[in-house]
Amino acid sequence: MSENANDPRIVRTMHMLREALLELMEEHGFERITVKDITSKAGLNRGTFYLHYADKFDLLERITEDMMQGLRQIAQTFDPLDLVMHESRDTPFPFTVRLFEYFGEHARFFSVMLGPKGDPAFSVKFKEFMQVHLMDKFNEFHHSVDRVPVPWDYLMAYLISAHLGIVQYWLEQGRDYTPWDIALMFTRMTQLSPIQSAGLKK
């Protein structure tokens, strides 16, 4: 069936199905969910579901792709030079604020997908996104192994895991800081070593 993406009724129906899936994943995990569970939670019938999605895997994949597309659009604005030239410890990287605003806007999705009952493959997908769209851009500043005190690939693995951990912890804590505040913490931790961030060394 051809869908009109601008039809308010279709938009509302798809939103209800997506929210129902995320709520059920948060409660039970993805594997235990059926299409019947999703439609019952959304207050819709199975026929309506199949007008828009082939199965629950299609639904999850399309939600995920929409979210990743939003991240890719933000990543297009990322310039590593902005981070290199940013010297203030009292203002966050503007790019980082945009990222955390996006995570906050779509907190239900990222909390579920990065949480204990989420899709393990999503963490891999998210790390790949960070590698391709963010970390690889630093290669233009990386001309010699002599400039880096540790192997470049290990440094990237450390940074990606550490940054993902910040996102996960912020979401787990119920976004107890604003996107601006958590972006400022992120900026300071990026500019400082862990030892300096802990106040053990100036």
C-alpha positions, 0 to 999 in steps of 0.5 A: 500500500502506498503511504502518504507520509504527511497524512496526520492519521498515518503519522499518528498510527506509526507513532503509536506503533513505535511507542508501543514497541519501545514500551514493550521492549523496556518491559520485556525485551524484544525477543518476547514481543509479538505483533499482537502485543504491539497492536494491543499496547497501541490500541490498534488491530493487526491489519493496521500494523501490516499496512505499515510494517512487514513484522516486528523486525521491520518496525524496529529496523525502521525506527532505528534507521530514522534515529540514525539518520538524525544522528548522521545529519548532526554529524555533518556539522561536525568539524574536528578543528572546532574541538581542537581550537576550543580552549574554554572549560566553561562552555561546551563544544556546540556540536556536543550540545546538539548531540545531547539535545537529540539524545534528550529529544529521543530519550525513550528510544536511546534509553531502551536500545542502549539499556539492558533489554535493548538490541545488543546490535544497536550498541555496535551500530552506534559505535560504528557511527561514532567511528565513521562520522566522528572519530575518523575525521580526526585522521586529518590531524594524525600524521605520524605515530610519533605525535600519539603516545599510544596506538591510534586504534586503541585511542579511538576504541577508548574514546568511543567506549568512554563517550558511549558510556557517558551517554548511557549513564546520563540516560540511566540517571533520567537525564539529571543534567540538561543537555548543555550541562552534560555537554559541558562535562563531556567537554571538560572530560575530553580536554582533561585526562581522567586523573585531572578530571578527578582532581588528582592532578592539575 
